[in-house]
Amino acid sequence: GEMLEPNVRKIAAQADVVVLCVGFGPQTESEGFDRTFRLPLGQADLIHAVLAANPRTIVVVTSGGSVDASCWIDRTPVLLETWYGGQAAGGALAHILFGPISPSGKLPISWERYLEDNPCYKNYYEEPGTHDIQYREGIFLGYRYYDRSKIKPLFPFGFGLSYTTFSFSRLRVKPVTGRAGSPISVNFDVTNTGHLTGAEVAQVYVGDPSAIVPRPFKELKGFERLTLNPGETKQVSVTLNRRSLAYWDIRSHDWKVDPGKFMVYVGDSSENVPLKAAFMVR
């Protein structure tokens, strides 16, 4: 590390842009064992050294999930999470970096800032002196936990930037009052407000403020991926059914819908839902 750093700084400083690839491999991350939340040995130091030498640095992370980015993310202009892309990953990365393809992936997880922020942190391992694990987080995992906590993730579930921008408008929910068994149609418009063709994943969440049991503030119940040219608008239609409103009732051992007010939220991540509307279930 000591010998390497002056060379790293020198090479990084001479580059127009640095593409710094970090992350895990088969020796450090696999399905059969837990990995560390922090990047493997020396990688955070490497990121610091390169960013200090050249602020025009793109950090590319290969991993199966979130990593500790807390000490370098605020100075990093671009972070690309590539997951495990297989043999075509290099070509795909080049297409994104050089611009023929606009990135359009969305996070299937909530990316916590610190390991301690994860809802499972306190009860991930066996209870001391036993072989029992208590799932104390219950149904409040991922964004369902962050929605009701003062803690906010580094990046929310469903989040992902692209080389263009999108706006959401004209939310319409029909019928406004109906029975739990009849379909509910959710319609809205998505517009590409930027200068490049790109894809957006529009997300529809449902909340149940009148439930008689503890329920998440909102839950993802539908989504649609759509590719739009600059200035183009498309209408999205998502149909909700009884199952979209129901929860598992432990007394009756069946799916149950409590009558009352429900909410629909539409946006581009679990934290950015600019459209909302209410409907009633009799």
Disulfide bonds with the S-S distance in Angstrom:
none
